Amino acid sequence: MIDQNQILERLRKTVPRLATDFIPERRLDALGADSIDLVELLVVIDSDFEVRLREDEFLNLSTVGELIQLIAERSPKTTL
């Protein structure tokens, strides 16, 4: 089973240039992610965690921590 720390590490590996900024307290709109980064994250979230997020759903999240929590709540592979 995947825990929240593993989710965070996988997301960091997806966009390495943002890895140091990818911390739970960071606002998603302050990451500096471009549209390609967003697509990469959504693909990894879908393929690795079996969680489908619409772009608007992703954009309504405020922080990296909220994203991690949402993945943890929806993924059948995750333990809280």
C-alpha positions as CSV (number, residue, x, y, z in Angstrom):
1,M,0.0,0.0,0.0
2,I,1.1,3.6,-0.7
3,D,1.2,6.2,2.1
4,Q,1.1,9.9,1.8
5,N,4.9,10.3,1.9
6,Q,5.2,7.9,-1.0
7,I,2.6,10.0,-2.9
8,L,4.7,13.1,-2.3
9,E,7.9,11.5,-3.4
10,R,6.3,10.2,-6.6
11,L,4.9,13.6,-7.4
12,R,8.4,15.1,-6.9
13,K,9.9,12.7,-9.3
14,T,7.3,13.6,-11.9
15,V,8.5,17.2,-12.2
16,P,12.1,17.2,-10.8
17,R,12.6,20.9,-11.4
18,L,9.8,21.6,-8.9
19,A,10.9,18.9,-6.4
20,T,12.3,21.2,-3.7
21,D,9.1,23.3,-3.8
22,F,6.8,20.4,-3.7
23,I,6.1,20.5,0.0
24,P,2.6,20.0,1.7
25,E,2.4,23.7,2.8
26,R,3.2,25.1,-0.6
27,R,0.4,26.7,-2.5
28,L,-0.1,25.0,-5.9
29,D,-0.4,28.4,-7.7
30,A,3.1,29.3,-6.3
31,L,4.9,26.2,-7.7
32,G,5.5,27.7,-11.1
33,A,4.2,24.7,-12.9
34,D,3.4,25.1,-16.5
35,S,0.7,23.3,-18.5
36,I,3.0,20.5,-19.4
37,D,3.8,20.0,-15.7
38,L,0.1,19.9,-15.0
39,V,-0.5,17.3,-17.6
40,E,2.4,15.1,-16.4
41,L,1.1,15.3,-12.8
42,L,-2.5,14.4,-13.8
43,V,-1.2,11.4,-15.9
44,V,0.9,10.1,-13.0
45,I,-2.0,10.6,-10.5
46,D,-4.2,8.6,-12.9
47,S,-1.8,5.9,-13.8
48,D,0.1,5.4,-10.5
49,F,-2.7,6.0,-8.0
50,E,-5.8,5.2,-10.1
51,V,-7.3,8.6,-9.3
52,R,-8.8,10.7,-12.1
53,L,-8.8,14.4,-11.5
54,R,-10.2,16.9,-13.9
55,E,-8.0,19.9,-14.6
56,D,-10.6,22.2,-12.9
57,E,-10.7,20.0,-9.9
58,F,-6.9,20.1,-9.6
59,L,-6.9,23.9,-10.0
60,N,-9.5,24.3,-7.2
61,L,-7.0,22.7,-4.7
62,S,-5.0,25.3,-2.7
63,T,-1.9,23.4,-1.5
64,V,0.3,20.4,-2.3
65,G,-1.0,18.9,1.0
66,E,-4.6,19.1,-0.2
67,L,-3.6,17.3,-3.5
68,I,-1.8,14.6,-1.5
69,Q,-4.8,14.2,0.8
70,L,-7.2,14.0,-2.1
71,I,-5.1,11.3,-3.8
72,A,-4.8,9.4,-0.5
73,E,-8.6,9.5,0.0
74,R,-9.5,8.3,-3.5
75,S,-6.7,5.8,-4.4
76,P,-7.5,2.2,-3.8
77,K,-3.7,1.7,-3.4
78,T,-3.4,4.0,-0.4
79,T,-3.3,3.6,3.3
80,L,-3.9,6.7,5.5
